């Protein structure tokens, strides 16, 4: 049977060409009756077309707006009526029960050789899946835009030409200006960049020093470039400089690179940092003043104390009754205790000022330990304690170090042990060992005294600290001794540790690098440095001083510096001058 398709082609020819298309293909005559429909169109409209049957396209294609459910015009009828190609609007489709089918279509009039309209040609496509993807993309885009705008940090996207292509509200609030004014502008033109004013961003000689432009240009040249930097800009809102922390990253949009700058206003943080820096400077200045005051006062106080002690010693050599001697011995002990406190404060001041110098001298370790042991052994025996000295047989005899500071550390630790031990023993020990390739010398002081808790140990090496206030009242001291020990050990590139339990005693262990020496440097001996000016004065006048009003012609005085070094220094000269002034007054 011959079927009129309204075309020069038979139905079979059309079917062989168009039947396998994925899009629906429909031909109608000028009255809107279908003359051809392929399988894809039948599937879209859920109908079956028999060739030669009279089926109006408008009857099977009942288009509606799927969002509003309003009827939509028939595009085939409109294409024929208006003699033009007609498509479908947004959200147009058909309903199959409760199922929505979104469609796109192109309907065009079809002409004969004379140019008369003889029907229509229509192509329909089921875009339901694409519509779902589009809706999801719109939703995602809206979500991202909402996040973009809701962000409390400024976000700005730039093209590779440095022009702003997107900016959020937070950035506009920070920099100033409006959204429309910012688009297409260089970043330096949005805020008042001090480098480019008044020439414009990128057009001033100073722009080559701009950290923002330099990082943007680096990102343009290097796809993997990212950066974090801080820059000061001028806000259009407040006309005041603000500090911004920038984070630069790169993204790609439609095959074009964009540079994303996020910015955080850190002006308040910068102000706080400035205030903290100033406060720190003032605190350090005050601390230095305090330390200098302590050092100066220690020197000034120690000079008359040395004079007092010297005079007491001289008086003790004269004939005295028992009560006078006991009183002078008590005064001497008080002056010596006060001198120890002053020396602790002076050492603390030196450590705070960084003026404590650690020397490297070849010394005899055996002699040093024997002298320290002899001194503290006598004190321990006086308290009824057993003193166990170190075994020097396995120790190297000559090493390199600071004998004065090493003695000071041992004296402080042993004094501490003697102070807090009422019965039992005190042990001083030493050994050498290796840690990796390093040779180390270890000392320890162990006692059977009162011990201490972990809480007390944590604050033990802090200045002016003892176990508790009652300890200070009971045993005395400044609370600086162990802090000085720790600082001295640290200055020797060593470390100190403590193991202690309440009622079970304490063990202090410190290690320092071991450097061997061939021999010990010769120590200076006591020197006769003080000549009685009163005797010399009388000698020049030709008269002899009365015995009871004179001192010996020459005083044999061991010359010690602040720390016990047998070397004259300004303090000794001060002491001698003090004594001279008193003798001549």
C-alpha positions, 0 to 999 in steps of 0.5 A, a space after each residue: 500500500 502506498 502511503 503519502 508522506 508528503 515528501 518525495 520519499 516513500 515511507 519505507 525510505 524514510 524509515 530506513 533513514 530515520 527509524 534508528 535515530 535517537 531523537 523523535 522525528 515527526 512529519 505532518 501535513 498542513 492540517 497537522 495530521 502525522 504523515 511519518 513518526 519514527 520509533 523514538 517519537 513513539 517512545 517519547 509520546 507513548 503512542 503507536 503510529 500506523 502508516 496511513 492512519 489519520 492521527 493529529 499530532 496535537 492529540 498525542 503531544 499535549 505539552 504543559 509547563 511542568 513547573 506550573 502545570 499550565 497548557 502549552 501551545 502546540 509548536 507544530 501548529 504555530 510553526 505552520 501558522 507563523 511560517 517560522 521555526 518554533 522551539 520549546 520554552 524552559 520546563 516544557 514537556 508532557 505528563 505520562 501519568 505522574 511521570 514528567 518528561 522534559 522535552 526540547 524540540 525544533 519545529 519548522 514549516 515544510 515547503 513544496 517546489 513552489 514555496 507553499 507550506 505543505 506541512 511541518 518537520 519536527 525533531 523532539 528530544 527527551 531531556 529529562 536526565 539533562 534537566 535533572 543535571 541542570 537543576 542540580 548544577 543550578 542548585 550547586 551553583 546557588 549553594 556555592 554562591 551562598 557559601 561564597 557570599 556568607 564567608 566572613 573572609 574576603 574572596 576575590 577571583 582575578 583573571 590572568 590580566 589581574 582584573 577582578 571577575 568575582 568578589 564577595 561581600 566580605 572582600 568589598 567590606 574590607 576593601 571598599 567599593 561596590 560589586 559593579 564598580 569592582 568587576 573588571 578593575 585591577 585589585 590595586 584600583 579597588 583599594 587605594 594602593 600606596 604604590 600605584 597612586 595616583 597612576 593606577 595599579 600596574 602603571 607606577 614605577 613603585 608597582 614592581 615592589 608590590 608584594 600583591 602584584 608580584 605574587 599574582 604575576 608569579 601565579 600567571 607564569 606558574 600553574 602550580 604556584 600558591 602563596 601566603 603573604 601579608 600586605 598593608 593596604 588603604 581601605 576606601 571605607 575608613 581611609 586608614 591603612 589595614 593589614 591583610 593576610 592573603 592566601 593565593 591559589 589557582 582554579 580553572 574555569 572554562 579552560 581559563 586560569 583564574 587566580 583566587 585571593 582570600 584575604 583576612 583583616 589582621 589589623 587588630 592582631 597586628 596592633 596587639 602584636 605591636 602592643 605586645 612588642 612594646 610591652 615586652 620591650 618595656 618589661 625587658 628594659 625594666 628587668 635589665 634595670 632591676 638586674 643592673 640595680 641588683 648587680 650594683 647594689 650587690 657590689 656596693 653592699 659587699 664591699 663594706 661587708 668584706 671590710 666588716 669581716 676583715 675587721 672582725 677577723 683582725 679583732 679575733 686575733 687580739 686578746 679577748 674574753 670568752 663573751 667577746 669572742 663568742 659575740 664576734 664569732 656570731 657577728 662573723 657568721 652573720 656577715 659570712 651568711 650575708 655575703 653568701 646571699 649577696 654573691 647569689 644575687 650577684 650571680 643571678 644578675 650576671 646570668 640574667 644579663 648574659 654576662 656569666 662567662 664560662 672559661 675553658 681551662 686545663 684543670 686537675 679534676 682529682 685535686 678539685 674533687 679532693 678539695 671539695 670533699 675535704 671542705 664539705 666532709 668537715 661540715 658533714 662530720 660536724 653535723 654527725 653525717 657520713 660523707 662518702 667522697 668520689 673514687 677518682 681512680 677511674 677518672 681522668 686526672 686532667 680535663 678542660 673546663 671552668 674550675 671556678 664554676 664547676 666548684 660552685 656547682 658542686 658547692 651549691 649541691 653539697 650545701 643543699 644536701 647538708 642543709 636538708 639532711 639531718 641524719 644518714 649520709 651524703 655521697 659525692 660521685 663522678 664517672 665518665 661514659 659515652 653517649 654515641 660519639 660524645 664523651 661525657 663526665 657525670 657528677 652526682 650528689 646523693 643525700 638521705 635528707 627530707 626529699 621532695 614531692 614531684 610538685 616541689 621538683 617542678 619549681 625547684 630550679 626556678 629563681 627564688 624558689 624552695 619547696 615551700 615558705 616554711 623551708 625558707 624560714 627553717 633552713 634559710 637561703 635565697 632560693 637562688 642556689 639551684 637555679 644558678 646551678 641549672 644555668 651554669 650546667 646549661 652554659 657548660 652545654 650540660 644537663 641536670 636531673 633530679 630524682 627524689 621522694 619525700 622522706 627518702 632523700 634526693 639525688 642530683 645528677 649533672 653531665 657535661 662534655 668531657 674534654 681531656 687535657 695534658 696537664 693543669 694550668 698553674 693556679 695563682 697563690 695568695 698574694 701580699 697586696 695590701 700595705 698598711 697605709 697608716 704604718 707607711 704614713 708614720 714611717 715617712 714621718 719618722 715616728 713609730 705607731 703605737 702597737 695597740 693602734 696599728 695593723 701589721 706592716 703588711 697584710 697577707 691577704 688572699 686576693 679573690 674576685 667575685 667568684 673566688 678566683 685568685 685574681 685581683 679585680 675592682 671589688 678587691 680594690 674597692 675593699 682595700 680603698 674602703 679599709 684605707 679610708 677607714 684607717 686614715 679617717 
